[in-house]
Amino acid sequence: MLTEEIRNELFNSQDLKYRDFQARLIPTVNIDTMIGVRTPELRKYAGQLSRREDISEFLDDLPHRYFDENQLHAFIISGIKDYESCIEEVEGFLPYIDNWATCDQMSPKVFKKHRQELLSCIKRWIRSDETYTIRFGIGMLMEHFLDADFESVYPEMVAGIRSEEYYVNMMSAWYFATALAKQYDAVLPFVESRRLDAWTHNKAIQKAVESRRISKEQKDYLRSLKVKK
């Protein structure tokens, strides 16, 4: 089976020190499910596998046993060139994502050419009950709709999210920090009017003032908007 072939190849590239390092960064994943393959090697291997006619055998074999298999899966999806095929694979994989790293590594290149179709999917993902589906939706909104295609309705979508999940709220904070760096005047009112919960509000400000793209004056003002708990 292709999955067994892939698994053997991953173990041949195992780096236990790297596995232990990853485990500290991704506490929601059991270290026993981590092989320890470095990201550049996974990306390279994903490129090789994507050319195989039988790759669907691996993509359909869910849930995967190992974290590294999930990472590999995300990289393979990210390289799919046909939009409809890519969306189908994303939708099939999202329910099985169980950590921030796999979620954030999945960034399909083809999405750049299909923003309007993508937007309807993002709206649905953000309304999901699944932590990493919501996080992925916010991430795609941040990646594709903070530049020329920006509209104030997009931060409105993120501001409307209410969650008890750390990895959702952290992505919301990251979104607003990036939005402040790119669309300061349009996004500042969301901070001034405290549209986010207190933790996300303060974390967004913290991350924003760490940005080199925000002026000293803007950082000083943002610090003044922190919520005291």
Secondary structure as a PSIPRED ss2 file (coil, helix, strand):
# PSIPRED VFORMAT (PSIPRED V4.0)

   1 M C   1.000  0.000  0.000
   2 L H   0.000  1.000  0.000
   3 T H   0.000  1.000  0.000
   4 E H   0.000  1.000  0.000
   5 E H   0.000  1.000  0.000
   6 I H   0.000  1.000  0.000
   7 R H   0.000  1.000  0.000
   8 N H   0.000  1.000  0.000
   9 E H   0.000  1.000  0.000
  10 L H   0.000  1.000  0.000
  11 F H   0.000  1.000  0.000
  12 N H   0.000  1.000  0.000
  13 S C   1.000  0.000  0.000
  14 Q C   1.000  0.000  0.000
  15 D C   1.000  0.000  0.000
  16 L H   0.000  1.000  0.000
  17 K H   0.000  1.000  0.000
  18 Y H   0.000  1.000  0.000
  19 R H   0.000  1.000  0.000
  20 D H   0.000  1.000  0.000
  21 F H   0.000  1.000  0.000
  22 Q H   0.000  1.000  0.000
  23 A H   0.000  1.000  0.000
  24 R H   0.000  1.000  0.000
  25 L H   0.000  1.000  0.000
  26 I C   1.000  0.000  0.000
  27 P C   1.000  0.000  0.000
  28 T C   1.000  0.000  0.000
  29 V C   1.000  0.000  0.000
  30 N C   1.000  0.000  0.000
  31 I H   0.000  1.000  0.000
  32 D H   0.000  1.000  0.000
  33 T H   0.000  1.000  0.000
  34 M C   1.000  0.000  0.000
  35 I C   1.000  0.000  0.000
  36 G C   1.000  0.000  0.000
  37 V C   1.000  0.000  0.000
  38 R C   1.000  0.000  0.000
  39 T H   0.000  1.000  0.000
  40 P H   0.000  1.000  0.000
  41 E H   0.000  1.000  0.000
  42 L H   0.000  1.000  0.000
  43 R H   0.000  1.000  0.000
  44 K H   0.000  1.000  0.000
  45 Y H   0.000  1.000  0.000
  46 A H   0.000  1.000  0.000
  47 G H   0.000  1.000  0.000
  48 Q H   0.000  1.000  0.000
  49 L H   0.000  1.000  0.000
  50 S C   1.000  0.000  0.000
  51 R C   1.000  0.000  0.000
  52 R C   1.000  0.000  0.000
  53 E C   1.000  0.000  0.000
  54 D C   1.000  0.000  0.000
  55 I H   0.000  1.000  0.000
  56 S H   0.000  1.000  0.000
  57 E H   0.000  1.000  0.000
  58 F H   0.000  1.000  0.000
  59 L H   0.000  1.000  0.000
  60 D C   1.000  0.000  0.000
  61 D C   1.000  0.000  0.000
  62 L C   1.000  0.000  0.000
  63 P C   1.000  0.000  0.000
  64 H C   1.000  0.000  0.000
  65 R C   1.000  0.000  0.000
  66 Y C   1.000  0.000  0.000
  67 F H   0.000  1.000  0.000
  68 D H   0.000  1.000  0.000
  69 E H   0.000  1.000  0.000
  70 N H   0.000  1.000  0.000
  71 Q H   0.000  1.000  0.000
  72 L H   0.000  1.000  0.000
  73 H H   0.000  1.000  0.000
  74 A H   0.000  1.000  0.000
  75 F H   0.000  1.000  0.000
  76 I H   0.000  1.000  0.000
  77 I H   0.000  1.000  0.000
  78 S H   0.000  1.000  0.000
  79 G C   1.000  0.000  0.000
  80 I C   1.000  0.000  0.000
  81 K C   1.000  0.000  0.000
  82 D C   1.000  0.000  0.000
  83 Y H   0.000  1.000  0.000
  84 E H   0.000  1.000  0.000
  85 S H   0.000  1.000  0.000
  86 C H   0.000  1.000  0.000
  87 I H   0.000  1.000  0.000
  88 E H   0.000  1.000  0.000
  89 E H   0.000  1.000  0.000
  90 V H   0.000  1.000  0.000
  91 E H   0.000  1.000  0.000
  92 G H   0.000  1.000  0.000
  93 F H   0.000  1.000  0.000
  94 L H   0.000  1.000  0.000
  95 P H   0.000  1.000  0.000
  96 Y H   0.000  1.000  0.000
  97 I C   1.000  0.000  0.000
  98 D C   1.000  0.000  0.000
  99 N C   1.000  0.000  0.000
 100 W H   0.000  1.000  0.000
 101 A H   0.000  1.000  0.000
 102 T H   0.000  1.000  0.000
 103 C H   0.000  1.000  0.000
 104 D H   0.000  1.000  0.000
 105 Q H   0.000  1.000  0.000
 106 M C   1.000  0.000  0.000
 107 S C   1.000  0.000  0.000
 108 P C   1.000  0.000  0.000
 109 K H   0.000  1.000  0.000
 110 V H   0.000  1.000  0.000
 111 F H   0.000  1.000  0.000
 112 K H   0.000  1.000  0.000
 113 K H   0.000  1.000  0.000
 114 H C   1.000  0.000  0.000
 115 R H   0.000  1.000  0.000
 116 Q H   0.000  1.000  0.000
 117 E H   0.000  1.000  0.000
 118 L H   0.000  1.000  0.000
 119 L H   0.000  1.000  0.000
 120 S H   0.000  1.000  0.000
 121 C H   0.000  1.000  0.000
 122 I H   0.000  1.000  0.000
 123 K H   0.000  1.000  0.000
 124 R H   0.000  1.000  0.000
 125 W H   0.000  1.000  0.000
 126 I H   0.000  1.000  0.000
 127 R C   1.000  0.000  0.000
 128 S C   1.000  0.000  0.000
 129 D C   1.000  0.000  0.000
 130 E C   1.000  0.000  0.000
 131 T H   0.000  1.000  0.000
 132 Y H   0.000  1.000  0.000
 133 T H   0.000  1.000  0.000
 134 I H   0.000  1.000  0.000
 135 R H   0.000  1.000  0.000
 136 F H   0.000  1.000  0.000
 137 G H   0.000  1.000  0.000
 138 I H   0.000  1.000  0.000
 139 G H   0.000  1.000  0.000
 140 M H   0.000  1.000  0.000
 141 L H   0.000  1.000  0.000
 142 M H   0.000  1.000  0.000
 143 E H   0.000  1.000  0.000
 144 H H   0.000  1.000  0.000
 145 F C   1.000  0.000  0.000
 146 L C   1.000  0.000  0.000
 147 D C   1.000  0.000  0.000
 148 A C   1.000  0.000  0.000
 149 D C   1.000  0.000  0.000
 150 F C   1.000  0.000  0.000
 151 E C   1.000  0.000  0.000
 152 S C   1.000  0.000  0.000
 153 V H   0.000  1.000  0.000
 154 Y H   0.000  1.000  0.000
 155 P H   0.000  1.000  0.000
 156 E H   0.000  1.000  0.000
 157 M H   0.000  1.000  0.000
 158 V H   0.000  1.000  0.000
 159 A H   0.000  1.000  0.000
 160 G C   1.000  0.000  0.000
 161 I C   1.000  0.000  0.000
 162 R C   1.000  0.000  0.000
 163 S C   1.000  0.000  0.000
 164 E C   1.000  0.000  0.000
 165 E C   1.000  0.000  0.000
 166 Y H   0.000  1.000  0.000
 167 Y H   0.000  1.000  0.000
 168 V H   0.000  1.000  0.000
 169 N H   0.000  1.000  0.000
 170 M H   0.000  1.000  0.000
 171 M H   0.000  1.000  0.000
 172 S H   0.000  1.000  0.000
 173 A H   0.000  1.000  0.000
 174 W H   0.000  1.000  0.000
 175 Y H   0.000  1.000  0.000
 176 F H   0.000  1.000  0.000
 177 A H   0.000  1.000  0.000
 178 T H   0.000  1.000  0.000
 179 A H   0.000  1.000  0.000
 180 L H   0.000  1.000  0.000
 181 A H   0.000  1.000  0.000
 182 K H   0.000  1.000  0.000
 183 Q C   1.000  0.000  0.000
 184 Y H   0.000  1.000  0.000
 185 D H   0.000  1.000  0.000
 186 A H   0.000  1.000  0.000
 187 V H   0.000  1.000  0.000
 188 L H   0.000  1.000  0.000
 189 P H   0.000  1.000  0.000
 190 F H   0.000  1.000  0.000
 191 V H   0.000  1.000  0.000
 192 E H   0.000  1.000  0.000
 193 S C   1.000  0.000  0.000
 194 R C   1.000  0.000  0.000
 195 R C   1.000  0.000  0.000
 196 L C   1.000  0.000  0.000
 197 D C   1.000  0.000  0.000
 198 A H   0.000  1.000  0.000
 199 W H   0.000  1.000  0.000
 200 T H   0.000  1.000  0.000
 201 H H   0.000  1.000  0.000
 202 N H   0.000  1.000  0.000
 203 K H   0.000  1.000  0.000
 204 A H   0.000  1.000  0.000
 205 I H   0.000  1.000  0.000
 206 Q H   0.000  1.000  0.000
 207 K H   0.000  1.000  0.000
 208 A H   0.000  1.000  0.000
 209 V H   0.000  1.000  0.000
 210 E C   1.000  0.000  0.000
 211 S C   1.000  0.000  0.000
 212 R C   1.000  0.000  0.000
 213 R C   1.000  0.000  0.000
 214 I C   1.000  0.000  0.000
 215 S C   1.000  0.000  0.000
 216 K H   0.000  1.000  0.000
 217 E H   0.000  1.000  0.000
 218 Q H   0.000  1.000  0.000
 219 K H   0.000  1.000  0.000
 220 D H   0.000  1.000  0.000
 221 Y H   0.000  1.000  0.000
 222 L H   0.000  1.000  0.000
 223 R H   0.000  1.000  0.000
 224 S H   0.000  1.000  0.000
 225 L C   1.000  0.000  0.000
 226 K C   1.000  0.000  0.000
 227 V C   1.000  0.000  0.000
 228 K C   1.000  0.000  0.000
 229 K C   1.000  0.000  0.000
